[in-house]
Amino acid sequence: MVEVQFKNTRKGYYRNSNKIKLEKGDIVAVEATPGHDIGTVTLTGRLVPLQMKKANFKQDAEIKRIYRKAKAVDMEKYEEAKAKEHTTMIRARQIAASLNLDMKIGDVEYQGDGNKAIFYYIADERVDFRQLIKVLAEAFRVRIEMKQIGARQEAGRIGGIGPCGRELCCATWMTSFVSVSTSAARYQDISLNPQKLAGQCAKLKCCLNYEVDCYVEAQKRLPSREIELETKDGTYYFFKADILSNQISYSTDKNFAANLVTISGKRAFEVIGLNKRGIKPDSLLEAERKPEPKKPVDLLEQESLTRFDRDRRRNAKDGNGKDEGGNGNRKKKKKNNNNRLQQAANGETQSSQSTPINAQENNGSQPVQNQQRTRGERPKNNNRNNNQPRKNNESRETRKNEPREQRPPREPRGPRNNEQPKRIEKAQENEKPAQE
């Protein structure tokens, strides 16, 4: 099925029995009675049955078919027929005036092959145009068809500019016209002034229907206008409502505005619920809630040029920074290593000075004990007798050769921060034979 449009928003639905590849905008020759007509394809595919259902197309009606895409010969005949439409319309108006018929012929449409003419007219009352058809058939030698159109279609055919400053909707995109009632204006709280609500067709504006659904849905969130609100101050009556912002104004008088109070729809439902339980609130207004004070924000501090320097100083002090924290730890390690090297050097000088004294006392009878600190041992006291052997000075080899049961228990190690670097131990081991 294909939808084809003709002049003056006239549309028809045709069957593509020849299975011609058609697209939107193609000009086709379709079946007509009699002959054929020329139209433009406006809809194809699965949307056509839905559009037919929307347009209340009768399924029992005979569906005509599409002959072919329009050829050059068909377009020549079509253009010749269109050239006669304006002169035919003027001549038909004169004939209708001579017959004293209360009607206005607005437009004439010739069929694609020129064998038929459709006369569009406007009339307020029913018109007997049987005599007119006979006169028109003799004058133009074609088959005559009379079709009545409404004021909206006539305004769309003529065109114009609306009060919104844009071209009329009926002249641009509207193809089907829906009746507009005054209830659409009531839902939107528009004053019922016929001069403002009427368009160029002297009917209600079509744009009144555009936003009705939105207002109807928003009005469901508001209470009924007939409900009265009772408080300790008095009784309040509905005065006006701002539907889109969900605000209602109540007055203490039914006829005019007196002591107007504007509340939200939610608050109105709360008061109605309290009244149903027999409770009257002190007032319609909600209890005022003091907003919490916000903490001041110093915008100048955020844009300070030295804001990054402060963070670096803190990170350098704490040693927790990402960029400078690692460097700070490295500097600390280097300082600790330098201090340990200085302590080790001082220890070596002291041991070298004490070795001859010990050698004189022992008279070479006993070997001199090494004064260096073993790993995990606290520094020795100078007042302690150097001749007494220490358990920590025992070599690992002797400990390994002894059975586990006979091994003396190990003393707990000191903190690892006091450990000496391995390179210092190796240097001292190399100096042992020289000292002995």
Secondary structure, DSSP 8 states (H G I E B T S, - for coil): -EEEE-STT-EEEEE-TT-----TT-EEEEE-SSSEEEEEEEEETTHHHHHHHHTT--TTS--EEEEEE--HHHHHHHHHHHHTHHHHHHHHHHHHHHTT-S-EEEEEEE-TTSSEEEEEEE-SS----HHHHHHHHHHH-SEEEEEE--HHHHHHHH--B-TTSSB-HHHHT--S-----THHHHHTT----HHHHB-TTSSB-GGGGSSHHHHHHHHTTS--TT--EE-SS-EEEEEEEETTTTEEEEESSSSS--S-EEEEHHHHHHHHHHHHTT---S-SS-------------HHHHT-TTHHHHHHHHHHHHT--SSSHHHHHHHHHHHHHHHHHHHHHHHHHHHHHHHHHHHHHHTTSS-----S--TT-----TTS-TTS--GGGS-HHHHHHS-TTTS--------GGG---HHHHHHHHHHHHHH-
